[in-house]
């Protein structure tokens, strides 16, 4: 009763303050905005993931949670000269079927020129209600101009991507043809992620894939149930993850046997922008001994949010109710003043801010249905490479995977030979120049916020172009690059 009385007293005080402001403040106030600001002020004392979703934003919020957008399905970029360029149409989208091509320049929207307009303003003009039509005047890379009419729809954003586009717009999934090493990137975890990944894995296994590089860099997370299903695809026994909170009992999720994929070497790539569900996948596969993790320490967002509908159709509350714990018992979430968080890769490959931007630019180019970069080869080059090594994290993963595939082939060829015991060594740190040693203990740097973008595809280069490892600690985490807007 005392608690209820104090709640009523708080509400009475809040209502009284609201009344005084509305009645006596020197200028007119928007009462709805004032109420929402009061709620935001209360939640601001918690964590940045606990938020109030007002009714007007509820539909957009729910679509984002499901990984859908409303529009015509094109990824856009504004060039330095101000022109709006199409990075790529989304597979199967209205723009894709209408004939919008990567590299197109948008000249008009519904007959009105957009020259001089900013990208956000152009996006607003292309957006609209589901079922309505929009006409884009585009100039193709050939110089031809064309009017393309399409109907706005709810677009399911693909979350599974490959290494590069083939000429027919399908994905090329391989970073190396010999041995046959596949590359799959998960951009985020939405309701379609597990099914799309399973379909891709069935295809790769039918094509005699020998190893898989799973790229979770720049993945901001998403749905826990999808992350659990993805992990369960790769392991048939052991703990996947557990959650517990102040007012939530511990929940332990175990792996199951049905639908588990056959064994093959697996490497997971992460960086400081890998968060939430992405950290669970990387950490759980590593703790279960199923995958080798390469890259940089993850972001450290290991909290569970529930979406709670509020009474009277007054919106939704997204509230943090628990934390994730990896099979080893490690808390993923970065608590205040913590010096240990996230997932620490077994092989650390630092990448600075500028290099990350170059890697993302390579990904954008790969989305243009072309392959400008060579694949890896098992044959060492005897000549210096003329192409700059940019994505050293992917390159390290490719060369490491080649070793794992070769080792697995040697073991399969001589099954009767005893396998000598392996002594686990501390993770190496890979930097340009130097010798490989265990990493020095250092105070971790403040991680950058995870990026929300979802472009893909990197390059691999010959072995002798790889940087030498060193004991130097990882560089400070980079600032997340600006994502390309999707419409």
C-alpha positions in Angstrom: 0.0 0.0 0.0 2.9 2.3 0.8 4.3 1.8 -2.7 1.0 2.5 -4.3 0.5 5.7 -2.3 4.0 6.9 -3.3 3.1 6.2 -7.0 -0.1 8.2 -6.7 1.9 11.0 -5.1 4.4 11.0 -7.9 1.6 11.1 -10.5 -0.2 14.0 -8.7 3.0 16.0 -8.6 3.7 15.4 -12.3 0.1 16.4 -13.3 0.4 19.5 -11.1 3.7 20.5 -12.8 2.1 19.8 -16.2 -0.9 22.0 -15.4 1.3 24.9 -14.2 3.4 24.8 -17.3 0.5 24.7 -19.7 -1.3 27.5 -17.8 1.4 29.9 -16.9 4.5 29.4 -19.1 5.4 32.6 -21.0 4.8 31.0 -24.4 2.3 28.5 -25.8 3.5 24.9 -25.4 2.6 21.7 -27.3 1.0 19.5 -24.6 1.7 16.2 -26.4 5.4 17.0 -26.8 5.5 18.0 -23.2 4.1 14.7 -22.0 6.5 12.7 -24.2 9.4 14.8 -22.9 8.4 13.9 -19.3 8.4 10.2 -20.2 11.7 10.5 -22.0 13.2 12.3 -19.0 12.2 9.4 -16.8 13.7 6.8 -19.1 16.9 8.8 -19.6 18.0 7.8 -16.1 18.1 4.2 -17.3 20.1 3.0 -20.4 20.0 4.3 -24.0 18.1 1.1 -25.1 15.0 1.7 -22.9 12.7 4.1 -24.9 9.1 5.1 -25.2 7.5 4.7 -28.7 4.5 7.1 -29.1 1.5 5.9 -31.1 2.5 8.0 -34.1 5.8 6.2 -34.5 4.6 2.7 -33.5 4.1 1.4 -37.1 7.5 2.6 -38.2 9.1 1.1 -35.1 7.5 -2.2 -35.6 8.5 -2.4 -39.3 12.1 -1.6 -38.3 12.0 -4.4 -35.7 10.9 -6.8 -38.5 13.5 -5.5 -40.9 11.1 -4.0 -43.4 10.9 -0.5 -45.0 8.2 1.2 -47.0 9.2 2.5 -50.4 10.6 1.3 -53.7 13.7 -0.5 -52.5 16.8 1.4 -53.6 20.0 2.3 -51.8 21.1 5.8 -52.5 24.2 7.9 -52.2 24.9 11.6 -52.8 28.0 12.3 -54.8 30.4 15.2 -54.2 28.9 17.0 -57.1 25.4 16.8 -55.5 24.0 14.1 -57.8 21.9 11.3 -56.3 23.3 7.9 -57.3 21.8 4.5 -57.0 24.1 2.2 -55.1 21.9 -0.8 -55.8 18.2 -1.8 -56.1 17.2 -4.3 -53.4 16.6 -7.8 -54.8 13.0 -8.3 -55.8 12.0 -4.7 -55.0 9.7 -2.5 -57.1 12.8 -0.6 -58.2 14.5 -3.8 -59.2 11.6 -5.0 -61.3 11.1 -1.5 -62.9 14.6 -1.5 -64.2 16.6 0.7 -61.9 20.3 -0.2 -62.1 23.3 0.3 -59.9 25.1 3.5 -61.0 22.0 5.2 -62.2 21.7 8.9 -61.5 18.2 10.1 -60.4 17.3 13.3 -62.3 13.6 13.7 -61.5 10.9 12.4 -59.1 7.4 12.5 -60.6 8.6 14.9 -63.3 10.1 17.4 -61.0 13.9 18.0 -61.2 15.8 17.3 -58.0 19.0 19.1 -58.9 20.5 20.9 -55.8 18.4 19.0 -53.3 19.8 17.1 -50.3 19.6 13.3 -50.1 17.1 13.3 -47.2 14.7 15.6 -49.1 14.9 13.3 -52.2 14.2 10.3 -50.0 11.1 12.0 -48.7 9.9 12.6 -52.2 10.4 9.0 -53.3 8.7 7.7 -50.1 5.0 7.5 -49.7 2.0 5.4 -48.8 1.9 1.7 -49.7 0.2 1.1 -53.0 0.9 4.6 -54.5 3.1 5.0 -57.5 6.2 7.1 -58.2 8.0 7.8 -61.4 11.8 8.2 -61.4 13.7 9.7 -64.3 17.1 8.2 -64.3 20.2 8.4 -66.4 21.9 5.1 -66.9 25.7 4.7 -67.0 25.3 4.4 -70.8 24.0 7.9 -70.9 20.5 7.0 -71.8 17.7 8.6 -69.8 14.5 6.7 -68.9 11.3 7.2 -67.0 10.6 4.3 -64.6 7.3 4.0 -62.8 7.0 1.7 -59.7 4.5 1.1 -56.9 5.6 1.7 -53.3 5.5 -1.5 -51.2 6.7 -2.9 -47.8 10.2 -4.1 -48.6 11.9 -6.9 -46.6 15.5 -5.8 -46.4 17.8 -8.8 -47.2 20.2 -9.6 -44.3 22.3 -12.3 -46.0 24.9 -11.1 -48.5 27.8 -12.7 -50.4 31.2 -11.6 -51.5 30.3 -9.9 -54.8 27.6 -9.6 -57.5 27.7 -11.8 -60.6 26.8 -10.3 -63.9 23.2 -11.7 -63.6 22.8 -9.9 -60.2 23.1 -13.1 -58.2 25.6 -13.4 -55.4 29.0 -14.9 -55.8 29.6 -16.5 -52.4 33.3 -17.5 -52.7 36.4 -15.6 -51.8 38.6 -18.5 -52.9 37.9 -21.1 -55.6 40.7 -23.4 -54.6 40.2 -24.3 -51.9 36.5 -23.5 -52.0 36.0 -20.9 -49.3 32.6 -19.3 -48.9 31.9 -15.8 -47.5 28.5 -14.9 -46.0 27.7 -11.6 -44.3 24.8 -11.1 -41.9 23.9 -7.4 -41.8 21.4 -7.7 -38.9 19.1 -10.3 -37.3 15.5 -9.9 -38.5 12.6 -12.3 -38.8 13.9 -13.7 -42.1 17.6 -14.1 -41.2 17.6 -17.8 -40.2 15.6 -19.1 -43.1 17.6 -17.0 -45.6 20.9 -18.3 -44.1 19.7 -21.9 -44.1 18.8 -21.6 -47.8 22.2 -20.2 -48.6 24.0 -22.9 -46.5 22.2 -25.7 -48.3 23.3 -24.2 -51.6 26.9 -23.8 -50.5 27.0 -27.4 -49.2 25.6 -28.7 -52.4 28.4 -26.9 -54.2 31.0 -28.7 -52.0 32.0 -25.7 -49.9 35.1 -26.5 -47.9 35.0 -23.7 -45.3 32.9 -20.7 -44.4 33.8 -17.1 -43.3 30.8 -15.6 -41.5 31.1 -11.8 -41.4 29.3 -10.1 -38.5 31.2 -6.8 -38.6 29.1 -3.7 -38.5 26.1 -5.9 -37.5 24.1 -3.9 -34.8 22.2 -7.0 -33.6 18.5 -7.6 -33.7 16.2 -10.5 -32.7 17.6 -12.9 -30.1 15.4 -15.8 -31.4 17.0 -15.5 -34.8 20.5 -15.4 -33.3 19.7 -18.6 -31.3 18.5 -20.4 -34.4 21.6 -19.4 -36.4 23.9 -20.8 -33.6 21.8 -23.9 -33.3 22.4 -24.5 -37.1 26.1 -25.0 -36.4 26.2 -26.9 -33.1 24.2 -29.9 -31.9 25.0 -29.9 -28.2 25.9 -27.5 -25.4 24.6 -24.2 -24.1 23.9 -21.5 -26.6 23.2 -18.5 -24.3 21.5 -17.6 -21.1 19.7 -14.5 -19.9 18.8 -13.3 -16.4 17.6 -10.0 -14.8 16.4 -8.5 -11.5 12.8 -9.5 -12.1 13.4 -12.3 -14.7 14.3 -15.9 -13.9 17.4 -17.3 -15.5 16.6 -18.7 -19.0 19.1 -21.2 -20.4 18.9 -22.1 -24.1 20.5 -25.4 -25.2 21.5 -26.6 -28.7 19.4 -29.2 -30.4 20.4 -32.0 -32.9 17.7 -31.6 -35.6 18.8 -29.6 -38.7 22.4 -29.2 -37.5 24.7 -28.6 -40.5 27.6 -31.1 -41.2 31.0 -30.0 -39.8 33.2 -27.7 -41.9 35.8 -25.1 -40.8 34.2 -21.9 -39.6 35.6 -18.4 -39.0 33.6 -15.5 -37.6 34.6 -11.9 -38.3 33.7 -9.2 -35.7 34.7 -5.6 -34.9 33.8 -2.9 -32.4 30.6 -2.2 -34.3 29.3 -5.8 -33.8 26.7 -5.7 -31.1 23.9 -7.5 -29.3 22.7 -10.6 -31.3 25.9 -10.5 -33.4 28.0 -10.7 -30.2 25.9 -13.7 -29.0 26.5 -15.6 -32.2 30.2 -14.9 -32.3 30.8 -15.6 -28.6 28.6 -18.7 -28.4 30.2 -20.3 -31.4 33.7 -19.5 -30.0 32.8 -20.8 -26.5 31.4 -24.0 -28.0 34.6 -24.6 -29.9 32.8 -24.4 -33.2 34.4 -21.3 -34.7 37.6 -19.3 -34.7 36.9 -15.6 -34.1 39.0 -12.9 -35.9 38.9 -9.1 -35.8 38.5 -6.7 -32.9 36.7 -6.8 -29.6 32.9 -6.3 -30.1 30.8 -3.4 -28.8 29.5 -4.8 -25.6 25.7 -4.4 -25.9 24.5 -7.6 -24.2 21.1 -6.5 -22.8 17.6 -7.9 -23.5 14.8 -5.6 -24.3 11.1 -6.4 -24.2 8.5 -4.4 -26.2 5.6 -3.8 -23.8 2.3 -2.5 -25.2 0.9 0.3 -23.0 -2.7 0.6 -21.9 -5.2 2.7 -23.9 -3.3 2.4 -27.2 -0.9 4.9 -25.8 2.2 3.5 -27.4 4.9 1.0 -26.5 7.7 0.8 -24.0 11.0 -0.9 -25.1 12.6 -1.8 -21.7 15.8 -3.5 -20.8 14.8 -6.5 -18.5 17.9 -8.8 -18.5 21.5 -9.4 -19.6 23.0 -12.0 -22.0 25.6 -14.5 -20.7 27.8 -16.6 -23.0 28.2 -20.3 -22.3 31.5 -19.5 -20.5 29.5 -17.3 -18.1 31.0 -14.1 -19.6 28.7 -11.1 -19.4 28.7 -9.5 -22.9 27.3 -6.1 -21.7 29.6 -3.3 -20.9 28.7 -2.0 -17.5 29.8 1.3 -16.1 33.5 1.5 -15.3 34.0 -2.1 -16.6 37.3 -3.1 -18.2 36.1 -6.4 -19.6 33.1 -6.7 -22.0 32.0 -8.0 -25.3 33.7 -10.8 -27.3 37.5 -10.8 -27.5 38.7 -12.4 -30.8 41.2 -15.2 -30.7 43.1 -13.5 -33.4 43.1 -9.7 -33.1 43.5 -7.7 -36.3 43.2 -3.9 -35.6 41.7 -1.5 -38.2 41.7 2.2 -37.9 38.9 4.7 -38.7 40.1 5.6 -42.1 40.7 2.0 -43.2 37.2 1.0 -42.1 35.8 3.7 -44.4 37.8 2.4 -47.3 36.6 -1.1 -46.5 33.0 0.1 -46.6 33.6 1.9 -49.9 34.9 -1.3 -51.4 31.7 -3.0 -50.2 29.6 -0.4 -51.9 31.5 -0.9 -55.2 31.0 -4.7 -54.9 27.2 -4.0 -54.7 27.4 -2.6 -58.2 27.2 -6.1 -59.8 30.8 -6.3 -60.6 34.0 -7.9 -59.2 36.8 -5.3 -59.2 39.0 -7.3 -56.9 40.9 -10.6 -57.2 40.2 -13.7 -55.2 42.7 -15.4 -52.9 44.9 -18.2 -54.2 46.7 -20.9 -52.4 49.8 -20.2 -54.6 52.1 -17.7 -53.0 53.0 -14.7 -55.1 56.7 -14.1 -55.9 56.1 -10.6 -57.2 55.1 -7.6 -55.1 51.4 -6.8 -55.4 50.4 -3.6 -57.0 47.0 -3.5 -55.3 46.7 -2.0 -51.8 45.7 -4.4 -49.1 42.7 -2.7 -47.4 40.6 -5.3 -45.6 43.3 -7.0 -43.6 40.7 -8.6 -41.3 39.1 -10.5 -44.2 42.5 -11.3 -45.7 43.6 -12.8 -42.4 40.4 -14.8 -42.3 41.0 -16.1 -45.8 44.6 -17.2 -45.2 43.7 -18.8 -41.9 40.9 -20.7 -43.5 43.1 -22.0 -46.2 45.3 -23.5 -43.5 42.3 -25.0 -41.7 41.0 -26.5 -44.9 44.5 -28.0 -45.8 44.8 -29.4 -42.2 41.4 -30.9 -42.4 42.2 -32.5 -45.7 45.4 -34.0 -44.4 43.6 -35.5 -41.3 40.9 -37.0 -43.5 43.5 -38.5 -45.8 45.2 -40.3 -42.8 42.5 -41.1 -40.3 44.6 -43.8 -38.6 47.3 -41.4 -37.6 47.2 -40.2 -34.0 46.6 -36.5 -33.6 49.2 -34.9 -31.2 47.9 -32.8 -28.4 47.6 -29.0 -29.1 48.6 -26.4 -26.6 46.4 -23.4 -26.7 48.4 -20.2 -27.1 47.2 -16.7 -26.2 45.6 -14.8 -29.1 48.0 -13.1 -31.5 47.6 -9.4 -32.4 48.0 -8.6 -36.1 49.4 -5.2 -36.9 51.6 -4.0 -39.8 55.3 -4.9 -39.1 56.8 -6.9 -36.3 56.8 -10.5 -34.9 53.9 -12.6 -33.5 53.7 -12.6 -29.7 51.0 -12.9 -27.1 49.1 -9.6 -26.8 50.2 -7.2 -24.1 47.7 -6.5 -21.3 46.3 -3.0 -21.9 43.4 -0.9 -20.7 40.7 -1.3 -23.4 39.6 1.8 -25.3 36.2 3.2 -25.3 34.2 1.5 -28.0 32.4 3.4 -30.8 28.6 3.1 -31.3 27.7 0.3 -33.6 26.9 1.2 -37.2 23.5 0.5 -38.6 24.7 0.1 -42.2 24.5 -3.1 -44.3 26.8 -3.0 -47.3 29.2 -5.8 -48.0 32.1 -7.5 -49.8 35.8 -7.3 -49.4 39.0 -8.2 -51.2 41.6 -11.0 -50.6 45.3 -10.8 -51.7 48.2 -13.2 -51.9 49.8 -14.5 -48.7 53.0 -12.6 -49.0 51.1 -9.3 -48.9 49.8 -10.0 -45.5 51.0 -7.8 -42.6 53.3 -9.4 -40.1 51.9 -9.8 -36.6 53.2 -7.8 -33.6 52.6 -7.4 -29.9 51.3 -3.9 -30.2 47.7 -3.5 -28.7 44.8 -2.7 -31.0 44.3 0.8 -32.1 41.4 2.9 -30.6 38.0 1.9 -32.0 36.9 3.7 -35.0 33.8 5.9 -35.4 31.0 4.1 -37.2 30.8 5.3 -40.8 27.6 7.0 -42.0 25.2 4.3 -43.4 23.8 4.6 -46.9 20.1 5.3 -46.6 17.7 2.7 -48.1 14.5 3.7 -49.7 
